[in-house]
Amino acid sequence: MRPIFFTRKFFLPLLVKIFLLLVLSGTSVYAEPLRELADFAGVRDNQLVGYGLVVGLDGSGDQTMQTPFTTQSLSNMFSQLGITIPAGTNMQLRNVAGVMVTAKMPAFARPGQRMDVVVSSIGNARSLRGGTLLMTPLKGLDGRTYAVAQGNLLVGGAGAESGGSSVQINQQAGGRISGGALVEREVPVALGAGGFLDLQLREADFGTAERVVNAINREFGSAIAGAVDAGMIRLQSPEDANARVRFMARVQAIDVTPLAPPARVVINARSGAVVLNGRVTLGPAAVAHGNLSVVIDTAFGVSQPAPFGEGTTTVVPDSNITLSQQAGTLKFVQGADLLEVVDALNALGATPADLMTILEALKASGALRAELEII
């Protein structure tokens, strides 16, 4: 589906984070290549993680008294290099930082290929700028080493300090190394086991699964595909590896028109973002909207005793409480398509917080014909 974004003001000031997403209705859904809708089972990335040391920092590394793991790691590395550190030595290091290294190993990666890594400080290092990551094994979920990372970091942030004042732009406790990891072991991928290939839909839907099966069988002229459930299609696979690759490429290129998604309204309670898709409609409803505000203003006065009196000077608070309520009148709202829904909600003049409450009330009353999802 092709989304349309409107740049017009939506609900109040620009500071309010409310975005409107328009998605064309089901009659305007366009066909997409199957590679955009589904993936073959087993063809996936693999997460790798490792612990290492970054050296060469300009005094911005870990404070070793507060991060003993950095000193311990450095001592272990020295011992492997044949360098013995006397027991009880207090290494006051400022140019070393302990870091976690993460990477995504793509499917079919072979030994000798390179991939990017992300390096993140786990101690109290102020910046990793200018640092070099030492050789770090990257392990998978099974505990085996699949790649080794090493190289110079690229840190996007910047900062400066002088005389007790400091300024910082973006994050400096993390960085990337482009092509910084070398694959040492491949992850086996079993394709066509038992003469079948499984195609997994990215969004499970019975209607879309049926359309995918029909499109594949029509393309090949025989019933080679069958739906296992709403999220998986099973295909008969060629035995020859080369023929299997051609078969998979042909399947991925088939155009399929997915079923239109259900009407849905998504509310982000943290940022105030409201997203509606094109199938949202409003039934007839009347909404009253108003705000109640309470202002407490306290002024402090001084009570001064008479001359030569025995009283004492005291501070006397004088509080003034004002309660005001914005007039809320019933407004009629109804919309058969998304533009009408937007106009109806705009007419209420609600703030983001009030809009969320109004949408919940409209859903509870049955006037909002859409799924309401709060994230």
C-alpha positions as CSV (number, residue, x, y, z in Angstrom):
1,M,0.0,0.0,0.0
2,R,1.2,3.5,-0.7
3,P,0.9,5.9,2.2
4,I,0.1,9.6,1.6
5,F,1.4,12.2,4.1
6,F,-0.4,15.5,4.6
7,T,1.7,18.5,5.6
8,R,-1.2,20.7,6.8
9,K,-1.3,21.6,10.5
10,F,-3.0,18.9,12.6
11,F,-4.7,19.9,15.8
12,L,-2.9,22.9,17.4
13,P,0.8,24.1,17.6
14,L,3.7,22.8,15.7
15,L,5.3,21.8,19.0
16,V,2.6,19.1,19.4
17,K,3.8,15.8,18.0
18,I,0.7,14.6,16.1
19,F,1.2,13.1,12.7
20,L,-1.5,12.1,10.3
21,L,-0.9,9.0,8.1
22,L,-3.3,8.5,5.2
23,V,-3.5,5.0,3.7
24,L,-5.5,4.4,0.6
25,S,-8.7,2.4,1.0
26,G,-8.9,-1.3,0.1
27,T,-10.2,-0.5,-3.5
28,S,-6.9,1.3,-4.2
29,V,-4.5,-1.3,-2.9
30,Y,-1.6,-2.0,-5.3
31,A,0.1,-5.2,-6.1
32,E,3.6,-5.7,-4.6
33,P,6.4,-8.2,-5.3
34,L,6.2,-11.1,-3.0
35,R,9.7,-10.3,-1.6
36,E,8.1,-7.2,0.1
37,L,5.4,-9.4,1.8
38,A,7.2,-12.6,2.9
39,D,10.5,-14.2,3.6
40,F,11.7,-17.7,3.2
41,A,12.1,-19.6,6.4
42,G,15.8,-19.9,7.5
43,V,16.9,-16.8,5.5
44,R,17.5,-14.5,8.4
45,D,20.1,-12.4,10.2
46,N,21.9,-13.6,13.3
47,Q,22.7,-11.4,16.3
48,L,26.3,-11.4,17.6
49,V,27.7,-9.9,20.7
50,G,31.1,-9.6,22.4
51,Y,33.1,-7.7,25.1
52,G,36.2,-5.8,24.3
53,L,38.5,-2.9,25.0
54,V,38.9,0.4,23.3
55,V,42.3,2.0,23.6
56,G,43.9,5.3,22.5
57,L,41.4,7.6,24.1
58,D,42.5,11.1,25.0
59,G,42.0,10.9,28.8
60,S,38.2,10.2,28.3
61,G,38.3,6.5,29.2
62,D,36.9,4.6,32.2
63,Q,37.9,5.7,35.7
64,T,39.4,2.4,36.7
65,M,38.7,2.8,40.4
66,Q,34.9,2.7,39.6
67,T,35.1,0.2,36.7
68,P,37.3,-2.7,38.0
69,F,36.3,-4.9,35.0
70,T,38.3,-2.7,32.7
71,T,41.5,-3.2,34.8
72,Q,40.9,-6.9,35.0
73,S,40.3,-7.2,31.3
74,L,43.6,-5.3,30.6
75,S,45.5,-7.5,33.0
76,N,44.2,-10.7,31.3
77,M,45.1,-9.3,27.9
78,F,48.6,-8.4,29.1
79,S,49.1,-12.0,30.5
80,Q,48.2,-13.5,27.1
81,L,50.8,-11.2,25.5
82,G,53.4,-12.4,27.9
83,I,53.4,-9.2,30.1
84,T,53.2,-9.7,33.8
85,I,51.6,-7.0,36.0
86,P,52.9,-7.2,39.6
87,A,50.2,-8.1,42.1
88,G,48.6,-5.1,43.9
89,T,49.5,-2.7,41.1
90,N,47.0,0.2,40.9
91,M,46.8,1.0,37.2
92,Q,45.4,4.5,36.9
93,L,44.3,4.4,33.3
94,R,42.4,7.1,31.5
95,N,42.8,6.0,27.9
96,V,41.0,2.6,28.0
97,A,37.3,1.8,28.1
98,G,35.4,-1.5,28.4
99,V,32.8,-1.8,25.6
100,M,30.1,-4.1,24.2
101,V,30.3,-4.9,20.5
102,T,27.2,-5.9,18.6
103,A,26.7,-7.0,15.0
104,K,24.1,-8.5,12.7
105,M,25.5,-11.4,10.7
106,P,23.5,-11.7,7.4
107,A,22.2,-14.9,6.0
108,F,24.7,-16.8,3.8
109,A,27.7,-14.9,5.2
110,R,30.9,-16.8,4.5
111,P,34.3,-16.8,6.2
112,G,36.4,-13.8,5.1
113,Q,33.4,-11.5,4.5
114,R,33.2,-8.3,6.5
115,M,30.3,-6.6,8.3
116,D,29.7,-3.5,10.3
117,V,29.8,-3.4,14.1
118,V,28.4,-1.1,16.8
119,V,30.6,-0.3,19.8
120,S,29.0,1.0,23.1
121,S,30.7,1.9,26.3
122,I,29.5,0.0,29.5
123,G,31.6,2.0,32.0
124,N,31.9,5.7,32.8
125,A,34.0,6.7,29.8
126,R,33.1,10.2,28.7
127,S,33.9,9.7,25.0
128,L,35.2,7.0,22.6
129,R,36.3,9.5,20.0
130,G,39.6,8.6,18.5
131,G,39.7,5.1,20.1
132,T,40.7,1.8,18.6
133,L,38.8,-1.4,19.3
134,L,41.2,-4.3,20.1
135,M,40.5,-7.8,18.7
136,T,37.1,-8.9,20.1
137,P,35.4,-12.3,19.5
138,L,31.8,-12.0,18.6
139,K,29.6,-14.9,19.7
140,G,26.2,-16.1,18.9
141,L,23.4,-17.5,21.0
142,D,25.1,-20.9,21.1
143,G,28.3,-19.4,22.6
144,R,30.4,-20.1,19.5
145,T,32.6,-17.4,17.9
146,Y,31.3,-16.4,14.5
147,A,33.3,-13.2,13.8
148,V,36.2,-11.1,15.1
149,A,36.0,-7.3,15.3
150,Q,38.8,-4.8,15.4
151,G,39.4,-1.3,14.0
152,N,39.1,2.5,14.5
153,L,35.9,3.9,15.8
154,L,33.8,6.5,14.0
155,V,32.0,8.6,16.7
156,G,29.3,11.0,15.5
157,G,29.1,13.1,18.6
158,A,31.4,16.0,19.7
159,G,32.0,17.9,22.9
160,A,34.3,20.4,24.6
161,E,34.9,21.5,28.2
162,S,36.9,24.2,29.9
163,G,36.9,25.9,33.2
164,G,34.2,23.7,34.6
165,S,31.8,24.3,31.7
166,S,31.1,21.7,29.0
167,V,29.1,21.3,25.8
168,Q,28.1,18.2,24.0
169,I,26.5,17.4,20.7
170,N,24.9,13.9,20.3
171,Q,26.2,10.8,22.0
172,Q,29.9,10.2,22.4
173,A,29.8,6.9,24.3
174,G,29.2,4.8,21.2
175,G,30.4,4.5,17.7
176,R,30.5,2.3,14.6
177,I,33.3,0.5,12.6
178,S,32.4,0.1,9.0
179,G,33.5,-3.4,7.9
180,G,35.0,-3.8,11.3
181,A,34.2,-7.5,11.8
182,L,35.6,-10.4,9.8
183,V,33.4,-13.5,9.6
184,E,35.2,-16.6,10.9
185,R,32.4,-19.2,10.8
186,E,29.3,-19.4,8.7
187,V,25.8,-20.2,9.9
188,P,24.4,-23.2,8.0
189,V,21.1,-22.6,6.3
190,A,19.0,-25.7,5.3
191,L,16.9,-24.8,2.3
192,G,14.6,-27.3,0.6
193,A,14.8,-29.9,3.4
194,G,12.4,-32.7,2.7
195,G,11.7,-31.2,-0.7
196,F,9.7,-28.2,0.7
197,L,10.3,-24.5,1.2
198,D,8.4,-22.5,3.7
199,L,7.4,-18.9,2.9
200,Q,6.5,-16.8,6.0
201,L,4.3,-13.7,5.6
202,R,5.5,-10.7,7.5
203,E,1.9,-9.9,8.6
204,A,-0.2,-13.0,9.1
205,D,-3.6,-12.7,7.3
206,F,-5.8,-15.5,6.0
207,G,-6.9,-13.4,3.0
208,T,-3.4,-12.5,2.0
209,A,-2.2,-16.1,2.4
210,E,-5.0,-17.2,0.0
211,R,-4.0,-14.6,-2.6
212,V,-0.3,-15.6,-2.3
213,V,-1.1,-19.3,-2.9
214,N,-3.3,-18.5,-5.9
215,A,-0.7,-16.2,-7.4
216,I,2.1,-18.8,-7.1
217,N,0.1,-21.6,-8.5
218,R,-1.1,-19.5,-11.3
219,E,2.5,-18.4,-12.1
220,F,3.8,-22.0,-12.3
221,G,0.7,-23.6,-13.7
222,S,0.3,-26.2,-11.1
223,A,-0.6,-26.6,-7.4
224,I,2.9,-26.3,-5.9
225,A,1.9,-24.0,-3.1
226,G,-0.4,-24.6,-0.1
227,A,-1.2,-22.5,3.0
228,V,-0.3,-24.1,6.3
229,D,-1.9,-21.2,8.3
230,A,-2.4,-17.5,8.1
231,G,1.3,-16.8,8.2
232,M,3.0,-19.6,6.3
233,I,2.9,-21.0,2.7
234,R,4.6,-24.3,1.9
235,L,6.1,-24.8,-1.5
236,Q,7.4,-27.8,-3.3
237,S,11.1,-27.2,-3.9
238,P,13.4,-28.4,-6.6
239,E,16.1,-30.8,-5.5
240,D,18.9,-29.2,-7.5
241,A,20.5,-26.2,-5.7
242,N,20.8,-24.1,-8.8
243,A,17.2,-24.9,-9.8
244,R,16.1,-24.0,-6.3
245,V,17.8,-20.6,-6.4
246,R,16.0,-19.8,-9.8
247,F,12.7,-21.1,-8.3
248,M,13.1,-18.8,-5.2
249,A,14.0,-15.8,-7.3
250,R,10.9,-16.4,-9.5
251,V,8.6,-16.7,-6.5
252,Q,9.9,-13.5,-5.0
253,A,9.2,-11.6,-8.2
254,I,5.5,-12.6,-8.3
255,D,3.2,-9.6,-7.8
256,V,0.5,-10.1,-5.1
257,T,-2.2,-7.7,-4.0
258,P,-2.4,-8.0,-0.2
259,L,-5.6,-7.7,1.6
260,A,-6.3,-4.2,3.0
261,P,-5.4,-3.9,6.7
262,P,-8.2,-3.4,9.3
263,A,-9.2,0.1,10.4
264,R,-6.8,1.1,13.2
265,V,-5.9,4.1,15.3
266,V,-2.5,4.1,17.0
267,I,-1.9,6.4,19.9
268,N,1.6,6.9,21.4
269,A,0.9,8.0,24.9
270,R,4.6,9.1,25.5
271,S,5.1,11.4,22.5
272,G,1.4,12.4,21.8
273,A,1.5,11.0,18.2
274,V,-1.8,9.9,16.7
275,V,-1.8,7.8,13.5
276,L,-5.0,6.7,11.6
277,N,-5.1,4.5,8.5
278,G,-7.4,5.1,5.6
279,R,-10.2,2.7,6.7
280,V,-11.1,4.6,9.9
281,T,-14.6,5.9,9.9
282,L,-16.8,7.7,12.4
283,G,-20.4,7.0,13.1
284,P,-22.8,9.7,14.2
285,A,-21.8,11.0,17.6
286,A,-22.0,14.2,19.7
287,V,-18.9,15.2,21.7
288,A,-18.7,17.9,24.5
289,H,-15.2,19.1,25.1
290,G,-13.9,21.5,27.8
291,N,-11.0,22.2,30.1
292,L,-11.0,22.8,33.8
293,S,-8.1,24.9,35.3
294,V,-7.3,25.8,38.9
295,V,-4.8,28.6,39.6
296,I,-3.5,29.2,43.2
297,D,-1.7,32.5,43.6
298,T,-0.1,33.1,47.0
299,A,1.3,36.5,48.0
300,F,3.4,37.0,51.2
301,G,2.8,40.1,53.3
302,V,4.6,41.4,56.4
303,S,2.8,42.1,59.7
304,Q,4.7,44.9,61.6
305,P,3.8,45.5,65.3
306,A,3.1,48.9,66.7
307,P,6.1,51.0,67.9
308,F,7.3,50.0,71.4
309,G,4.8,47.1,71.3
310,E,5.6,43.6,72.4
311,G,4.7,41.9,69.1
312,T,7.1,40.4,66.6
313,T,7.3,40.9,62.9
314,T,5.7,37.9,61.0
315,V,5.2,36.9,57.4
316,V,1.5,36.5,56.5
317,P,0.6,34.4,53.4
318,D,-2.4,35.6,51.3
319,S,-3.7,32.9,48.9
320,N,-6.1,33.6,46.0
321,I,-7.7,30.5,44.3
322,T,-9.3,30.9,40.9
323,L,-11.2,28.2,39.2
324,S,-12.1,28.5,35.5
325,Q,-13.7,26.1,33.1
326,Q,-13.6,26.4,29.3
327,A,-17.1,26.2,27.8
328,G,-17.7,22.8,26.3
329,T,-20.6,22.5,23.8
330,L,-21.9,19.4,22.0
331,K,-20.4,19.1,18.6
332,F,-21.6,16.7,16.0
333,V,-18.9,14.4,14.5
334,Q,-19.3,11.9,11.7
335,G,-17.0,10.8,8.8
336,A,-17.3,8.2,6.1
337,D,-13.7,8.6,4.9
338,L,-10.5,9.7,6.6
339,L,-10.6,13.4,5.4
340,E,-14.1,13.7,7.0
341,V,-12.8,12.1,10.2
342,V,-9.9,14.6,10.4
343,D,-12.2,17.6,9.8
344,A,-14.6,16.3,12.4
345,L,-11.8,15.9,15.0
346,N,-10.2,19.2,14.1
347,A,-13.5,20.9,14.8
348,L,-13.2,19.9,18.4
349,G,-10.0,21.9,18.9
350,A,-8.7,19.3,21.3
351,T,-5.2,19.2,22.7
352,P,-3.3,15.9,22.2
353,A,-4.1,14.6,25.7
354,D,-7.8,15.5,25.2
355,L,-7.8,13.9,21.8
356,M,-6.6,10.6,23.2
357,T,-9.5,10.7,25.7
358,I,-12.0,11.6,23.1
359,L,-10.9,8.8,20.8
360,E,-11.2,6.3,23.7
361,A,-14.7,7.6,24.5
362,L,-15.7,7.4,20.8
363,K,-14.5,3.8,20.7
364,A,-16.3,2.9,23.8
365,S,-19.5,4.4,22.4
366,G,-19.2,2.5,19.2
367,A,-18.9,5.6,17.0
368,L,-15.2,5.0,16.2
369,R,-15.2,2.1,13.8
370,A,-11.5,1.1,14.2
371,E,-9.2,-0.8,16.4
372,L,-7.7,1.4,19.1
373,E,-4.1,0.6,19.9
374,I,-2.1,2.5,22.6
375,I,1.6,2.1,22.6
